[in-house]
Amino acid sequence: MVPSFRKFVGMVLLVTFVIIYAFTAMVIGDLTLQQSSNLVRFVYFAVAGLLWVIPAGAIIWWMERSGKNQT
């Protein structure tokens, strides 16, 4: 895949993933943690707010791979 096209596809995937992940995390947190304490809600949203970094890092790693060693 051409590197510029790879970056375009990765950018579209990354933006789409972050938007879907954010809405999903908000809905899950809102619907399941309504009766929970503030500490539980804080921990959930802190973890959910940081967890998107792992798949986003994988997408960025894929975007930045060189075109030389591809199968």
Secondary structure, 3 states (H helix, E strand, C coil): CCHHHHHHHHHHHHHHHHHHHHHHHHHHHHHHCCCCCHHHHHHHHHHHHHHCHHHHHHHHHHHHCCCCCCC
